[in-house]
Amino acid sequence: MSNPKPGQLIQPPNALRLRVGGGRPGGIDPAAIAKAEAALQSLSGNFGQWLNDEVAKLEAARQVVRSGGPTVENMEGLYFRAHDLKGLGATYGYPLVTRIAGLLCRMIDDKQKRLEAPMSLVDAHIDAIKAAARDGIKTEDHPVGALLVKELEGRVQAFGA
């Protein structure tokens, strides 16, 4: 028997690493960051409309729950819409929306517990998100924003989430 030829490992280039770090381990190219920030800034004029679109989708999900009841499917749709806002609120310049949507997600994250969530508390979260978007309440530094978060956090905690 002859000795088999040793294998050769070919490491493909990591295109993402090359783009953001120039191949330096852990290095991030400041020019790439500046380019991304500029692209985001150029889109910022659309953020208000996009936020309103997401809030409308959340409201539509609430209406589905109201009309069809809090079924597993209906509450999952509501959860996904809240989760979207949790991720997008701060991106759109509304960290308060992210915080409130995060509380709503925490409350209805567990698939079994979401069916037990009081609709009045779900409604309070959605109404708070709508008010923040409508009235331009972007952060908890705003007195109304601080009160909303404090009250909602207390109620979510009392619910056991």
N, C-alpha and C positions, 0 to 999 in steps of 0.2 A: 504494500500500500504506500502510495506516495503522500507526502504531507500536503494537505490542502493549502492553497494560498490564503494568507491572512486577509480578512475583510478590511475594507476601507470605509470609514465613516465620513460621509459628505455632509457638512453642515450648511444648509441653505442660508443665504443672507436674511436677516431680520429687517424687512423693509421699514417697519414702523420705527424700530430703534434707530435706523439710519436717518430717518426723517426728523425725528425729534431730538436725537442725541448725537447724531453724527458718528455713531458707532462707539462712542465713549461709554463705558459702563456707568449707568446712573446719570449721565449727563443729559441735559435738556437744552436744546438750542434756543436761546432767547429770541432769535429771529422767528422761529416757528411759533413760539408763544405769542409774539407781537402780531404775527400774521393772523393767528386764530382769533385773538382779541379784536383785531380790526374787522374781521369778517363778522364776528358776533355783534360788534357795534353797528355795522352797516345794516344789520337785520333788526336792531332794537326798535325801530319805528313801527314794526309790526307786532311787538310784544303785547301791547294792550289788546289788540284784536284777537291775537292767538289765545291770550288768557281768557278773554270773554268767550271764545269758542269752547275752550276746555270747561269753563264754568257751566256753559249751556249743556254740554254733554253730561256733566254731573247732575244737573237739574233734570235732564231727560231720564237718567238712570233712577233718580229718586221717584219720578212719576211712574216709572215701570213698577217699582216696588209698591207704590201707593195703589196702583190699579190692579196689580196681579198678586199682591201680598208679598211678604218677606220669604220667598222661596229660596232654596239654595242657589238656583240660577240667577234670580233677580238680585240677590244680595251680592253675589259674585260680580255681577256687572257694575253695581254701585262701588264695590271695593276697587275694581280695576280703574274706574274713573277717578276715585279719590287718590289712588296710587299714582296715576298719571300727574295729577295736580301736585302731589307731594314732590315729585321729581322736577316739575316744570315751574312751580311758583317762584322759586329763588332765581332761576334762569331768566324769568320774565321780569325780574325786579321786585318781586313780592315775597320776601322770605316769610312774612306772616302767613300767607296762603300755604306755603310749604309746611309751616309748623302746624296749622290747624288741620290740613289734610293728613298730616302725619299722625295726629291724635285720632282722627277718624279711622285711619288705617289700623292703628293699634287696637282700637275698640272692636273692629270687625275683621281683624286678621285671621283669627281662628275660625275655621269653617263651621264648627258647631256653635260656637258662641255668637257668631254674627247673626244667627237666627233669633237669638235672645236679646239682641241689642234693642233698647227702647227707641222706637221711631222718633220720639220727641227729642232725644239726644242726637240722633243722626240728623234730624232736621236742624237742630241748633248749630251743628258743625257746618252744614251746607249753607245755611242762612248767614253764618259768620263769614264764610268764604265769599259768598256773593256780595255782602256788605263791604268787605275789604276791597274787592275788585272794583265795585261801583264807586266807592268813596275815596279811592286812592290811599287806603291805609296799608302801607307797605311793610311796616316793621312793628315790633313790640315796643319800640320807643314811643310810638303814638299812644296816648293815654287810653284810647278805646281799644287799640290792639292789645295792650297789656292786660286790660280787664277781660277781654274775650278769652285770651289764652289762659289766664289764671282760672277763670270760671270753668272753661271746658276741661282743663287738666284735672281739676277737682272732681268733676262729674265722671270723667272717664276712669279715674282712680276709684271712685266709689262704685262704679260698675264692675270693677275688678279686672280691668285691662291694663 
